[in-house]
Amino acid sequence: MNHDPIEPYVGPDEAAKFLGITRLKVIRMSRAGLLPAHPLASGKRRQWRYKLSQLDKHMQRGVDSSYPLVRQ
């Protein structure tokens, strides 16, 4: 039986703060498939949600230096 609490999803603002980058960079990286993100369809615009544990695992694997830097 699993007694682990359910980890909540967070928005791009909290993901950006966790990663130490801008919200815009988080969204651009999500669109490019460079971050583990979960899209929510909302009309014409997609909303992104993240699990901090997945972002942490992703960062521990290394950084993709082929992604162009976004001006902050």
mmCIF file as Biopython writes it, N, C-alpha, C and O atoms, coordinates in Angstrom:
data_model
#
loop_
_atom_site.group_PDB
_atom_site.id
_atom_site.type_symbol
_atom_site.label_atom_id
_atom_site.label_alt_id
_atom_site.label_comp_id
_atom_site.label_asym_id
_atom_site.label_entity_id
_atom_site.label_seq_id
_atom_site.pdbx_PDB_ins_code
_atom_site.Cartn_x
_atom_site.Cartn_y
_atom_site.Cartn_z
_atom_site.occupancy
_atom_site.B_iso_or_equiv
_atom_site.auth_seq_id
_atom_site.auth_asym_id
_atom_site.pdbx_PDB_model_num
ATOM 1   N N  . MET A ? 1  ? 0.832  -1.169 0.000   1.0 0.0 1  A 1 
ATOM 2   C CA . MET A ? 1  ? 0.000  0.000  0.000   1.0 0.0 1  A 1 
ATOM 3   C C  . MET A ? 1  ? 0.886  1.245  0.000   1.0 0.0 1  A 1 
ATOM 4   O O  . MET A ? 1  ? 1.834  1.323  0.782   1.0 0.0 1  A 1 
ATOM 5   N N  . ASN A ? 2  ? 0.598  2.204  -0.850  1.0 0.0 2  A 1 
ATOM 6   C CA . ASN A ? 2  ? 1.397  3.416  -0.988  1.0 0.0 2  A 1 
ATOM 7   C C  . ASN A ? 2  ? 0.871  4.498  -0.048  1.0 0.0 2  A 1 
ATOM 8   O O  . ASN A ? 2  ? -0.288 4.903  -0.139  1.0 0.0 2  A 1 
ATOM 9   N N  . HIS A ? 3  ? 1.734  4.957  0.855   1.0 0.0 3  A 1 
ATOM 10  C CA . HIS A ? 3  ? 1.345  5.986  1.813   1.0 0.0 3  A 1 
ATOM 11  C C  . HIS A ? 3  ? 2.005  7.325  1.519   1.0 0.0 3  A 1 
ATOM 12  O O  . HIS A ? 3  ? 1.930  8.248  2.330   1.0 0.0 3  A 1 
ATOM 13  N N  . ASP A ? 4  ? 2.658  7.437  0.351   1.0 0.0 4  A 1 
ATOM 14  C CA . ASP A ? 4  ? 3.294  8.691  -0.029  1.0 0.0 4  A 1 
ATOM 15  C C  . ASP A ? 4  ? 2.227  9.728  -0.352  1.0 0.0 4  A 1 
ATOM 16  O O  . ASP A ? 4  ? 1.237  9.418  -1.014  1.0 0.0 4  A 1 
ATOM 17  N N  . PRO A ? 5  ? 2.424  10.947 0.111   1.0 0.0 5  A 1 
ATOM 18  C CA . PRO A ? 5  ? 1.457  11.992 -0.229  1.0 0.0 5  A 1 
ATOM 19  C C  . PRO A ? 5  ? 1.529  12.304 -1.722  1.0 0.0 5  A 1 
ATOM 20  O O  . PRO A ? 5  ? 2.586  12.184 -2.342  1.0 0.0 5  A 1 
ATOM 21  N N  . ILE A ? 6  ? 0.418  12.697 -2.276  1.0 0.0 6  A 1 
ATOM 22  C CA . ILE A ? 6  ? 0.376  13.056 -3.691  1.0 0.0 6  A 1 
ATOM 23  C C  . ILE A ? 6  ? 1.074  14.400 -3.866  1.0 0.0 6  A 1 
ATOM 24  O O  . ILE A ? 6  ? 0.758  15.376 -3.185  1.0 0.0 6  A 1 
ATOM 25  N N  . GLU A ? 7  ? 2.029  14.431 -4.793  1.0 0.0 7  A 1 
ATOM 26  C CA . GLU A ? 7  ? 2.760  15.664 -5.064  1.0 0.0 7  A 1 
ATOM 27  C C  . GLU A ? 7  ? 1.896  16.576 -5.942  1.0 0.0 7  A 1 
ATOM 28  O O  . GLU A ? 7  ? 1.404  16.145 -6.985  1.0 0.0 7  A 1 
ATOM 29  N N  . PRO A ? 8  ? 1.715  17.802 -5.535  1.0 0.0 8  A 1 
ATOM 30  C CA . PRO A ? 8  ? 0.888  18.709 -6.349  1.0 0.0 8  A 1 
ATOM 31  C C  . PRO A ? 8  ? 1.651  19.201 -7.572  1.0 0.0 8  A 1 
ATOM 32  O O  . PRO A ? 8  ? 2.881  19.260 -7.578  1.0 0.0 8  A 1 
ATOM 33  N N  . TYR A ? 9  ? 0.903  19.548 -8.593  1.0 0.0 9  A 1 
ATOM 34  C CA . TYR A ? 9  ? 1.481  20.198 -9.763  1.0 0.0 9  A 1 
ATOM 35  C C  . TYR A ? 9  ? 1.629  21.682 -9.449  1.0 0.0 9  A 1 
ATOM 36  O O  . TYR A ? 9  ? 0.844  22.251 -8.692  1.0 0.0 9  A 1 
ATOM 37  N N  . VAL A ? 10 ? 2.647  22.298 -10.043 1.0 0.0 10 A 1 
ATOM 38  C CA . VAL A ? 10 ? 2.859  23.733 -9.866  1.0 0.0 10 A 1 
ATOM 39  C C  . VAL A ? 10 ? 2.826  24.404 -11.232 1.0 0.0 10 A 1 
ATOM 40  O O  . VAL A ? 10 ? 2.979  23.745 -12.261 1.0 0.0 10 A 1 
ATOM 41  N N  . GLY A ? 11 ? 2.629  25.700 -11.234 1.0 0.0 11 A 1 
ATOM 42  C CA . GLY A ? 11 ? 2.603  26.476 -12.463 1.0 0.0 11 A 1 
ATOM 43  C C  . GLY A ? 11 ? 4.001  26.905 -12.880 1.0 0.0 11 A 1 
ATOM 44  O O  . GLY A ? 11 ? 4.977  26.613 -12.189 1.0 0.0 11 A 1 
ATOM 45  N N  . PRO A ? 12 ? 4.100  27.597 -14.004 1.0 0.0 12 A 1 
ATOM 46  C CA . PRO A ? 12 ? 5.406  28.014 -14.512 1.0 0.0 12 A 1 
ATOM 47  C C  . PRO A ? 12 ? 6.138  29.006 -13.611 1.0 0.0 12 A 1 
ATOM 48  O O  . PRO A ? 12 ? 7.369  29.036 -13.613 1.0 0.0 12 A 1 
ATOM 49  N N  . ASP A ? 13 ? 5.418  29.812 -12.848 1.0 0.0 13 A 1 
ATOM 50  C CA . ASP A ? 13 ? 6.086  30.760 -11.945 1.0 0.0 13 A 1 
ATOM 51  C C  . ASP A ? 13 ? 6.880  30.027 -10.872 1.0 0.0 13 A 1 
ATOM 52  O O  . ASP A ? 13 ? 8.040  30.351 -10.616 1.0 0.0 13 A 1 
ATOM 53  N N  . GLU A ? 14 ? 6.248  29.038 -10.249 1.0 0.0 14 A 1 
ATOM 54  C CA . GLU A ? 14 ? 6.937  28.286 -9.193  1.0 0.0 14 A 1 
ATOM 55  C C  . GLU A ? 14 ? 8.044  27.410 -9.792  1.0 0.0 14 A 1 
ATOM 56  O O  . GLU A ? 14 ? 9.097  27.246 -9.176  1.0 0.0 14 A 1 
ATOM 57  N N  . ALA A ? 15 ? 7.820  26.852 -10.976 1.0 0.0 15 A 1 
ATOM 58  C CA . ALA A ? 15 ? 8.854  26.057 -11.646 1.0 0.0 15 A 1 
ATOM 59  C C  . ALA A ? 15 ? 10.065 26.934 -11.957 1.0 0.0 15 A 1 
ATOM 60  O O  . ALA A ? 15 ? 11.205 26.511 -11.767 1.0 0.0 15 A 1 
ATOM 61  N N  . ALA A ? 16 ? 9.819  28.147 -12.431 1.0 0.0 16 A 1 
ATOM 62  C CA . ALA A ? 16 ? 10.910 29.075 -12.752 1.0 0.0 16 A 1 
ATOM 63  C C  . ALA A ? 16 ? 11.710 29.428 -11.504 1.0 0.0 16 A 1 
ATOM 64  O O  . ALA A ? 16 ? 12.940 29.465 -11.535 1.0 0.0 16 A 1 
ATOM 65  N N  . LYS A ? 17 ? 11.012 29.684 -10.419 1.0 0.0 17 A 1 
ATOM 66  C CA . LYS A ? 17 ? 11.683 30.010 -9.154  1.0 0.0 17 A 1 
ATOM 67  C C  . LYS A ? 17 ? 12.535 28.824 -8.690  1.0 0.0 17 A 1 
ATOM 68  O O  . LYS A ? 17 ? 13.664 29.008 -8.236  1.0 0.0 17 A 1 
ATOM 69  N N  . PHE A ? 18 ? 12.001 27.632 -8.803  1.0 0.0 18 A 1 
ATOM 70  C CA . PHE A ? 18 ? 12.708 26.413 -8.408  1.0 0.0 18 A 1 
ATOM 71  C C  . PHE A ? 18 ? 13.983 26.223 -9.235  1.0 0.0 18 A 1 
ATOM 72  O O  . PHE A ? 18 ? 15.026 25.846 -8.700  1.0 0.0 18 A 1 
ATOM 73  N N  . LEU A ? 19 ? 13.892 26.488 -10.540 1.0 0.0 19 A 1 
ATOM 74  C CA . LEU A ? 19 ? 15.028 26.288 -11.446 1.0 0.0 19 A 1 
ATOM 75  C C  . LEU A ? 19 ? 15.976 27.485 -11.495 1.0 0.0 19 A 1 
ATOM 76  O O  . LEU A ? 19 ? 17.106 27.366 -11.969 1.0 0.0 19 A 1 
ATOM 77  N N  . GLY A ? 20 ? 15.516 28.636 -11.008 1.0 0.0 20 A 1 
ATOM 78  C CA . GLY A ? 20 ? 16.359 29.833 -11.033 1.0 0.0 20 A 1 
ATOM 79  C C  . GLY A ? 20 ? 16.439 30.470 -12.413 1.0 0.0 20 A 1 
ATOM 80  O O  . GLY A ? 20 ? 17.458 31.062 -12.770 1.0 0.0 20 A 1 
ATOM 81  N N  . ILE A ? 21 ? 15.367 30.351 -13.186 1.0 0.0 21 A 1 
ATOM 82  C CA . ILE A ? 21 ? 15.289 30.954 -14.519 1.0 0.0 21 A 1 
ATOM 83  C C  . ILE A ? 21 ? 13.980 31.723 -14.629 1.0 0.0 21 A 1 
ATOM 84  O O  . ILE A ? 21 ? 13.163 31.705 -13.708 1.0 0.0 21 A 1 
ATOM 85  N N  . THR A ? 22 ? 13.783 32.394 -15.749 1.0 0.0 22 A 1 
ATOM 86  C CA . THR A ? 22 ? 12.561 33.177 -15.913 1.0 0.0 22 A 1 
ATOM 87  C C  . THR A ? 22 ? 11.372 32.291 -16.291 1.0 0.0 22 A 1 
ATOM 88  O O  . THR A ? 22 ? 11.532 31.182 -16.799 1.0 0.0 22 A 1 
ATOM 89  N N  . ARG A ? 23 ? 10.192 32.813 -16.028 1.0 0.0 23 A 1 
ATOM 90  C CA . ARG A ? 23 ? 8.948  32.128 -16.397 1.0 0.0 23 A 1 
ATOM 91  C C  . ARG A ? 23 ? 8.905  31.906 -17.906 1.0 0.0 23 A 1 
ATOM 92  O O  . ARG A ? 23 ? 8.508  30.837 -18.370 1.0 0.0 23 A 1 
ATOM 93  N N  . LEU A ? 24 ? 9.312  32.914 -18.664 1.0 0.0 24 A 1 
ATOM 94  C CA . LEU A ? 24 ? 9.299  32.815 -20.120 1.0 0.0 24 A 1 
ATOM 95  C C  . LEU A ? 24 ? 10.207 31.687 -20.606 1.0 0.0 24 A 1 
ATOM 96  O O  . LEU A ? 24 ? 9.854  30.955 -21.531 1.0 0.0 24 A 1 
ATOM 97  N N  . LYS A ? 25 ? 11.360 31.551 -19.989 1.0 0.0 25 A 1 
ATOM 98  C CA . LYS A ? 25 ? 12.290 30.486 -20.376 1.0 0.0 25 A 1 
ATOM 99  C C  . LYS A ? 25 ? 11.691 29.118 -20.059 1.0 0.0 25 A 1 
ATOM 100 O O  . LYS A ? 25 ? 11.837 28.184 -20.847 1.0 0.0 25 A 1 
ATOM 101 N N  . VAL A ? 26 ? 11.028 28.992 -18.929 1.0 0.0 26 A 1 
ATOM 102 C CA . VAL A ? 26 ? 10.373 27.728 -18.565 1.0 0.0 26 A 1 
ATOM 103 C C  . VAL A ? 26 ? 9.329  27.369 -19.622 1.0 0.0 26 A 1 
ATOM 104 O O  . VAL A ? 26 ? 9.265  26.223 -20.069 1.0 0.0 26 A 1 
ATOM 105 N N  . ILE A ? 27 ? 8.522  28.330 -20.017 1.0 0.0 27 A 1 
ATOM 106 C CA . ILE A ? 27 ? 7.474  28.065 -21.007 1.0 0.0 27 A 1 
ATOM 107 C C  . ILE A ? 27 ? 8.083  27.702 -22.355 1.0 0.0 27 A 1 
ATOM 108 O O  . ILE A ? 27 ? 7.628  26.763 -23.010 1.0 0.0 27 A 1 
ATOM 109 N N  . ARG A ? 28 ? 9.106  28.438 -22.773 1.0 0.0 28 A 1 
ATOM 110 C CA . ARG A ? 28 ? 9.754  28.131 -24.063 1.0 0.0 28 A 1 
ATOM 111 C C  . ARG A ? 28 ? 10.396 26.751 -24.055 1.0 0.0 28 A 1 
ATOM 112 O O  . ARG A ? 28 ? 10.314 26.022 -25.044 1.0 0.0 28 A 1 
ATOM 113 N N  . MET A ? 29 ? 11.025 26.392 -22.963 1.0 0.0 29 A 1 
ATOM 114 C CA . MET A ? 29 ? 11.645 25.072 -22.866 1.0 0.0 29 A 1 
ATOM 115 C C  . MET A ? 29 ? 10.584 23.977 -22.826 1.0 0.0 29 A 1 
ATOM 116 O O  . MET A ? 29 ? 10.801 22.882 -23.343 1.0 0.0 29 A 1 
ATOM 117 N N  . SER A ? 30 ? 9.446  24.267 -22.218 1.0 0.0 30 A 1 
ATOM 118 C CA . SER A ? 30 ? 8.345  23.306 -22.181 1.0 0.0 30 A 1 
ATOM 119 C C  . SER A ? 30 ? 7.800  23.071 -23.580 1.0 0.0 30 A 1 
ATOM 120 O O  . SER A ? 30 ? 7.579  21.929 -23.982 1.0 0.0 30 A 1 
ATOM 121 N N  . ARG A ? 31 ? 7.586  24.142 -24.316 1.0 0.0 31 A 1 
ATOM 122 C CA . ARG A ? 31 ? 7.088  24.031 -25.694 1.0 0.0 31 A 1 
ATOM 123 C C  . ARG A ? 31 ? 8.046  23.234 -26.571 1.0 0.0 31 A 1 
ATOM 124 O O  . ARG A ? 31 ? 7.619  22.493 -27.456 1.0 0.0 31 A 1 
ATOM 125 N N  . ALA A ? 32 ? 9.350  23.393 -26.320 1.0 0.0 32 A 1 
ATOM 126 C CA . ALA A ? 32 ? 10.369 22.706 -27.117 1.0 0.0 32 A 1 
ATOM 127 C C  . ALA A ? 32 ? 10.585 21.261 -26.656 1.0 0.0 32 A 1 
ATOM 128 O O  . ALA A ? 32 ? 11.349 20.521 -27.275 1.0 0.0 32 A 1 
ATOM 129 N N  . GLY A ? 33 ? 9.919  20.863 -25.579 1.0 0.0 33 A 1 
ATOM 130 C CA . GLY A ? 33 ? 10.077 19.503 -25.069 1.0 0.0 33 A 1 
ATOM 131 C C  . GLY A ? 33 ? 11.356 19.285 -24.283 1.0 0.0 33 A 1 
ATOM 132 O O  . GLY A ? 33 ? 11.819 18.153 -24.148 1.0 0.0 33 A 1 
ATOM 133 N N  . LEU A ? 34 ? 11.930 20.364 -23.764 1.0 0.0 34 A 1 
ATOM 134 C CA . LEU A ? 34 ? 13.191 20.276 -23.040 1.0 0.0 34 A 1 
ATOM 135 C C  . LEU A ? 34 ? 13.029 20.199 -21.529 1.0 0.0 34 A 1 
ATOM 136 O O  . LEU A ? 34 ? 14.008 20.022 -20.805 1.0 0.0 34 A 1 
ATOM 137 N N  . LEU A ? 35 ? 11.806 20.329 -21.057 1.0 0.0 35 A 1 
ATOM 138 C CA . LEU A ? 35 ? 11.509 20.172 -19.633 1.0 0.0 35 A 1 
ATOM 139 C C  . LEU A ? 35 ? 10.355 19.191 -19.488 1.0 0.0 35 A 1 
ATOM 140 O O  . LEU A ? 35 ? 9.477  19.137 -20.349 1.0 0.0 35 A 1 
ATOM 141 N N  . PRO A ? 36 ? 10.347 18.410 -18.402 1.0 0.0 36 A 1 
ATOM 142 C CA . PRO A ? 36 ? 9.197  17.546 -18.156 1.0 0.0 36 A 1 
ATOM 143 C C  . PRO A ? 36 ? 7.997  18.402 -17.748 1.0 0.0 36 A 1 
ATOM 144 O O  . PRO A ? 36 ? 7.926  18.894 -16.622 1.0 0.0 36 A 1 
ATOM 145 N N  . ALA A ? 37 ? 7.070  18.568 -18.669 1.0 0.0 37 A 1 
ATOM 146 C CA . ALA A ? 37 ? 5.915  19.445 -18.447 1.0 0.0 37 A 1 
ATOM 147 C C  . ALA A ? 37 ? 4.641  18.726 -18.847 1.0 0.0 37 A 1 
ATOM 148 O O  . ALA A ? 37 ? 4.647  17.834 -19.695 1.0 0.0 37 A 1 
ATOM 149 N N  . HIS A ? 38 ? 3.565  19.128 -18.227 1.0 0.0 38 A 1 
ATOM 150 C CA . HIS A ? 38 ? 2.256  18.525 -18.485 1.0 0.0 38 A 1 
ATOM 151 C C  . HIS A ? 38 ? 1.322  19.619 -18.998 1.0 0.0 38 A 1 
ATOM 152 O O  . HIS A ? 38 ? 0.912  20.492 -18.233 1.0 0.0 38 A 1 
ATOM 153 N N  . PRO A ? 39 ? 0.981  19.577 -20.290 1.0 0.0 39 A 1 
ATOM 154 C CA . PRO A ? 39 ? 0.126  20.629 -20.844 1.0 0.0 39 A 1 
ATOM 155 C C  . PRO A ? 39 ? -1.341 20.420 -20.498 1.0 0.0 39 A 1 
ATOM 156 O O  . PRO A ? 39 ? -1.843 19.296 -20.477 1.0 0.0 39 A 1 
ATOM 157 N N  . LEU A ? 40 ? -1.996 21.506 -20.233 1.0 0.0 40 A 1 
ATOM 158 C CA . LEU A ? 40 ? -3.443 21.512 -20.039 1.0 0.0 40 A 1 
ATOM 159 C C  . LEU A ? 40 ? -4.037 22.326 -21.179 1.0 0.0 40 A 1 
ATOM 160 O O  . LEU A ? 40 ? -3.698 23.496 -21.357 1.0 0.0 40 A 1 
ATOM 161 N N  . ALA A ? 41 ? -4.910 21.715 -21.938 1.0 0.0 41 A 1 
ATOM 162 C CA . ALA A ? 41 ? -5.532 22.446 -23.041 1.0 0.0 41 A 1 
ATOM 163 C C  . ALA A ? 41 ? -6.526 23.438 -22.457 1.0 0.0 41 A 1 
ATOM 164 O O  . ALA A ? 41 ? -7.388 23.078 -21.655 1.0 0.0 41 A 1 
ATOM 165 N N  . SER A ? 42 ? -6.393 24.668 -22.865 1.0 0.0 42 A 1 
ATOM 166 C CA . SER A ? 42 ? -7.284 25.714 -22.372 1.0 0.0 42 A 1 
ATOM 167 C C  . SER A ? 42 ? -7.533 26.696 -23.508 1.0 0.0 42 A 1 
ATOM 168 O O  . SER A ? 42 ? -6.863 27.724 -23.607 1.0 0.0 42 A 1 
ATOM 169 N N  . GLY A ? 43 ? -8.487 26.382 -24.354 1.0 0.0 43 A 1 
ATOM 170 C CA . GLY A ? 43 ? -8.770 27.249 -25.486 1.0 0.0 43 A 1 
ATOM 171 C C  . GLY A ? 43 ? -7.614 27.239 -26.467 1.0 0.0 43 A 1 
ATOM 172 O O  . GLY A ? 43 ? -7.086 26.179 -26.803 1.0 0.0 43 A 1 
ATOM 173 N N  . LYS A ? 44 ? -7.221 28.413 -26.925 1.0 0.0 44 A 1 
ATOM 174 C CA . LYS A ? 44 ? -6.139 28.519 -27.900 1.0 0.0 44 A 1 
ATOM 175 C C  . LYS A ? 44 ? -4.763 28.439 -27.254 1.0 0.0 44 A 1 
ATOM 176 O O  . LYS A ? 44 ? -3.778 28.122 -27.921 1.0 0.0 44 A 1 
ATOM 177 N N  . ARG A ? 45 ? -4.695 28.723 -25.968 1.0 0.0 45 A 1 
ATOM 178 C CA . ARG A ? 45 ? -3.393 28.742 -25.278 1.0 0.0 45 A 1 
ATOM 179 C C  . ARG A ? 45 ? -3.271 27.534 -24.371 1.0 0.0 45 A 1 
ATOM 180 O O  . ARG A ? 45 ? -4.227 27.128 -23.710 1.0 0.0 45 A 1 
ATOM 181 N N  . ARG A ? 46 ? -2.089 26.975 -24.355 1.0 0.0 46 A 1 
ATOM 182 C CA . ARG A ? 46 ? -1.796 25.848 -23.485 1.0 0.0 46 A 1 
ATOM 183 C C  . ARG A ? 46 ? -1.310 26.354 -22.141 1.0 0.0 46 A 1 
ATOM 184 O O  . ARG A ? 46 ? -0.539 27.311 -22.072 1.0 0.0 46 A 1 
ATOM 185 N N  . GLN A ? 47 ? -1.748 25.731 -21.103 1.0 0.0 47 A 1 
ATOM 186 C CA . GLN A ? 47 ? -1.222 26.026 -19.770 1.0 0.0 47 A 1 
ATOM 187 C C  . GLN A ? 47 ? -0.342 24.853 -19.369 1.0 0.0 47 A 1 
ATOM 188 O O  . GLN A ? 47 ? -0.687 23.699 -19.619 1.0 0.0 47 A 1 
ATOM 189 N N  . TRP A ? 48 ? 0.775  25.143 -18.757 1.0 0.0 48 A 1 
ATOM 190 C CA . TRP A ? 48 ? 1.726  24.107 -18.381 1.0 0.0 48 A 1 
ATOM 191 C C  . TRP A ? 48 ? 1.738  23.911 -16.877 1.0 0.0 48 A 1 
ATOM 192 O O  . TRP A ? 48 ? 1.617  24.865 -16.109 1.0 0.0 48 A 1 
ATOM 193 N N  . ARG A ? 49 ? 1.886  22.654 -16.468 1.0 0.0 49 A 1 
ATOM 194 C CA . ARG A ? 49 ? 2.018  22.300 -15.056 1.0 0.0 49 A 1 
ATOM 195 C C  . ARG A ? 49 ? 3.233  21.404 -14.902 1.0 0.0 49 A 1 
ATOM 196 O O  . ARG A ? 49 ? 3.621  20.697 -15.832 1.0 0.0 49 A 1 
ATOM 197 N N  . TYR A ? 50 ? 3.825  21.442 -13.726 1.0 0.0 50 A 1 
ATOM 198 C CA . TYR A ? 50 ? 5.100  20.761 -13.479 1.0 0.0 50 A 1 
ATOM 199 C C  . TYR A ? 50 ? 5.062  20.077 -12.122 1.0 0.0 50 A 1 
ATOM 200 O O  . TYR A ? 50 ? 4.340  20.492 -11.215 1.0 0.0 50 A 1 
ATOM 201 N N  . LYS A ? 51 ? 5.847  19.027 -12.004 1.0 0.0 51 A 1 
ATOM 202 C CA . LYS A ? 51 ? 6.107  18.408 -10.703 1.0 0.0 51 A 1 
ATOM 203 C C  . LYS A ? 51 ? 7.563  18.721 -10.380 1.0 0.0 51 A 1 
ATOM 204 O O  . LYS A ? 51 ? 8.458  18.421 -11.171 1.0 0.0 51 A 1 
ATOM 205 N N  . LEU A ? 52 ? 7.795  19.317 -9.233  1.0 0.0 52 A 1 
ATOM 206 C CA . LEU A ? 52 ? 9.147  19.726 -8.867  1.0 0.0 52 A 1 
ATOM 207 C C  . LEU A ? 52 ? 10.100 18.536 -8.798  1.0 0.0 52 A 1 
ATOM 208 O O  . LEU A ? 52 ? 11.282 18.678 -9.113  1.0 0.0 52 A 1 
ATOM 209 N N  . SER A ? 53 ? 9.609  17.371 -8.392  1.0 0.0 53 A 1 
ATOM 210 C CA . SER A ? 53 ? 10.480 16.188 -8.332  1.0 0.0 53 A 1 
ATOM 211 C C  . SER A ? 53 ? 10.947 15.792 -9.733  1.0 0.0 53 A 1 
ATOM 212 O O  . SER A ? 53 ? 12.084 15.349 -9.899  1.0 0.0 53 A 1 
ATOM 213 N N  . GLN A ? 54 ? 10.087 15.945 -10.742 1.0 0.0 54 A 1 
ATOM 214 C CA . GLN A ? 54 ? 10.483 15.626 -12.115 1.0 0.0 54 A 1 
ATOM 215 C C  . GLN A ? 54 ? 11.492 16.644 -12.640 1.0 0.0 54 A 1 
ATOM 216 O O  . GLN A ? 54 ? 12.436 16.281 -13.342 1.0 0.0 54 A 1 
ATOM 217 N N  . LEU A ? 55 ? 11.296 17.907 -12.305 1.0 0.0 55 A 1 
ATOM 218 C CA . LEU A ? 55 ? 12.261 18.929 -12.715 1.0 0.0 55 A 1 
ATOM 219 C C  . LEU A ? 55 ? 13.621 18.668 -12.069 1.0 0.0 55 A 1 
ATOM 220 O O  . LEU A ? 55 ? 14.661 18.818 -12.711 1.0 0.0 55 A 1 
ATOM 221 N N  . ASP A ? 56 ? 13.605 18.278 -10.797 1.0 0.0 56 A 1 
ATOM 222 C CA . ASP A ? 56 ? 14.844 17.992 -10.086 1.0 0.0 56 A 1 
ATOM 223 C C  . ASP A ? 56 ? 15.582 16.816 -10.731 1.0 0.0 56 A 1 
ATOM 224 O O  . ASP A ? 56 ? 16.792 16.891 -10.943 1.0 0.0 56 A 1 
ATOM 225 N N  . LYS A ? 57 ? 14.875 15.743 -11.042 1.0 0.0 57 A 1 
ATOM 226 C CA . LYS A ? 57 ? 15.499 14.589 -11.700 1.0 0.0 57 A 1 
ATOM 227 C C  . LYS A ? 57 ? 16.058 14.982 -13.057 1.0 0.0 57 A 1 
ATOM 228 O O  . LYS A ? 57 ? 17.153 14.560 -13.428 1.0 0.0 57 A 1 
ATOM 229 N N  . HIS A ? 58 ? 15.312 15.784 -13.792 1.0 0.0 58 A 1 
ATOM 230 C CA . HIS A ? 58 ? 15.746 16.244 -15.113 1.0 0.0 58 A 1 
ATOM 231 C C  . HIS A ? 58 ? 17.048 17.034 -15.007 1.0 0.0 58 A 1 
ATOM 232 O O  . HIS A ? 58 ? 17.960 16.832 -15.808 1.0 0.0 58 A 1 
ATOM 233 N N  . MET A ? 59 ? 17.142 17.923 -14.035 1.0 0.0 59 A 1 
ATOM 234 C CA . MET A ? 59 ? 18.345 18.739 -13.870 1.0 0.0 59 A 1 
ATOM 235 C C  . MET A ? 59 ? 19.535 17.897 -13.413 1.0 0.0 59 A 1 
ATOM 236 O O  . MET A ? 59 ? 20.675 18.209 -13.757 1.0 0.0 59 A 1 
ATOM 237 N N  . GLN A ? 60 ? 19.291 16.854 -12.657 1.0 0.0 60 A 1 
ATOM 238 C CA . GLN A ? 60 ? 20.377 15.994 -12.197 1.0 0.0 60 A 1 
ATOM 239 C C  . GLN A ? 60 ? 20.982 15.192 -13.345 1.0 0.0 60 A 1 
ATOM 240 O O  . GLN A ? 60 ? 22.133 14.765 -13.260 1.0 0.0 60 A 1 
ATOM 241 N N  . ARG A ? 61 ? 20.221 14.982 -14.414 1.0 0.0 61 A 1 
ATOM 242 C CA . ARG A ? 61 ? 20.719 14.246 -15.579 1.0 0.0 61 A 1 
ATOM 243 C C  . ARG A ? 61 ? 21.665 15.074 -16.422 1.0 0.0 61 A 1 
ATOM 244 O O  . ARG A ? 61 ? 22.414 14.521 -17.228 1.0 0.0 61 A 1 
ATOM 245 N N  . GLY A ? 62 ? 21.650 16.383 -16.256 1.0 0.0 62 A 1 
ATOM 246 C CA . GLY A ? 62 ? 22.533 17.241 -17.042 1.0 0.0 62 A 1 
ATOM 247 C C  . GLY A ? 62 ? 21.744 18.261 -17.831 1.0 0.0 62 A 1 
ATOM 248 O O  . GLY A ? 62 ? 20.530 18.142 -17.993 1.0 0.0 62 A 1 
ATOM 249 N N  . VAL A ? 63 ? 22.433 19.237 -18.306 1.0 0.0 63 A 1 
ATOM 250 C CA . VAL A ? 63 ? 21.811 20.344 -19.023 1.0 0.0 63 A 1 
ATOM 251 C C  . VAL A ? 63 ? 22.045 20.163 -20.509 1.0 0.0 63 A 1 
ATOM 252 O O  . VAL A ? 63 ? 23.139 19.794 -20.934 1.0 0.0 63 A 1 
ATOM 253 N N  . ASP A ? 64 ? 21.010 20.426 -21.302 1.0 0.0 64 A 1 
ATOM 254 C CA . ASP A ? 64 ? 21.115 20.365 -22.759 1.0 0.0 64 A 1 
ATOM 255 C C  . ASP A ? 64 ? 21.671 21.695 -23.245 1.0 0.0 64 A 1 
ATOM 256 O O  . ASP A ? 64 ? 20.940 22.681 -23.337 1.0 0.0 64 A 1 
ATOM 257 N N  . SER A ? 65 ? 22.962 21.723 -23.555 1.0 0.0 65 A 1 
ATOM 258 C CA . SER A ? 65 ? 23.600 22.984 -23.951 1.0 0.0 65 A 1 
ATOM 259 C C  . SER A ? 65 ? 23.272 23.371 -25.378 1.0 0.0 65 A 1 
ATOM 260 O O  . SER A ? 65 ? 23.677 24.444 -25.827 1.0 0.0 65 A 1 
ATOM 261 N N  . SER A ? 66 ? 22.551 22.529 -26.106 1.0 0.0 66 A 1 
ATOM 262 C CA . SER A ? 66 ? 22.188 22.869 -27.488 1.0 0.0 66 A 1 
ATOM 263 C C  . SER A ? 66 ? 21.006 23.837 -27.531 1.0 0.0 66 A 1 
ATOM 264 O O  . SER A ? 66 ? 20.719 24.422 -28.576 1.0 0.0 66 A 1 
ATOM 265 N N  . TYR A ? 67 ? 20.311 24.010 -26.386 1.0 0.0 67 A 1 
ATOM 266 C CA . TYR A ? 67 ? 19.174 24.920 -26.352 1.0 0.0 67 A 1 
ATOM 267 C C  . TYR A ? 67 ? 19.672 26.357 -26.325 1.0 0.0 67 A 1 
ATOM 268 O O  . TYR A ? 67 ? 20.485 26.703 -25.468 1.0 0.0 67 A 1 
ATOM 269 N N  . PRO A ? 68 ? 19.206 27.205 -27.241 1.0 0.0 68 A 1 
ATOM 270 C CA . PRO A ? 68 ? 19.675 28.598 -27.256 1.0 0.0 68 A 1 
ATOM 271 C C  . PRO A ? 68 ? 19.212 29.347 -26.006 1.0 0.0 68 A 1 
ATOM 272 O O  . PRO A ? 68 ? 18.100 29.144 -25.519 1.0 0.0 68 A 1 
ATOM 273 N N  . LEU A ? 69 ? 20.071 30.200 -25.508 1.0 0.0 69 A 1 
ATOM 274 C CA . LEU A ? 69 ? 19.725 30.967 -24.324 1.0 0.0 69 A 1 
ATOM 275 C C  . LEU A ? 69 ? 18.626 31.966 -24.635 1.0 0.0 69 A 1 
ATOM 276 O O  . LEU A ? 69 ? 18.583 32.547 -25.720 1.0 0.0 69 A 1 
ATOM 277 N N  . VAL A ? 70 ? 17.754 32.154 -23.683 1.0 0.0 70 A 1 
ATOM 278 C CA . VAL A ? 70 ? 16.675 33.134 -23.796 1.0 0.0 70 A 1 
ATOM 279 C C  . VAL A ? 70 ? 17.084 34.336 -22.979 1.0 0.0 70 A 1 
ATOM 280 O O  . VAL A ? 70 ? 17.539 34.188 -21.845 1.0 0.0 70 A 1 
ATOM 281 N N  . ARG A ? 71 ? 16.932 35.516 -23.530 1.0 0.0 71 A 1 
ATOM 282 C CA . ARG A ? 71 ? 17.285 36.731 -22.779 1.0 0.0 71 A 1 
ATOM 283 C C  . ARG A ? 71 ? 16.398 36.854 -21.567 1.0 0.0 71 A 1 
ATOM 284 O O  . ARG A ? 71 ? 15.188 36.634 -21.627 1.0 0.0 71 A 1 
ATOM 285 N N  . GLN A ? 72 ? 17.025 37.210 -20.465 1.0 0.0 72 A 1 
ATOM 286 C CA . GLN A ? 72 ? 16.252 37.354 -19.220 1.0 0.0 72 A 1 
ATOM 287 C C  . GLN A ? 72 ? 16.003 38.794 -18.907 1.0 0.0 72 A 1 
ATOM 288 O O  . GLN A ? 72 ? 15.370 39.106 -17.899 1.0 0.0 72 A 1 
#
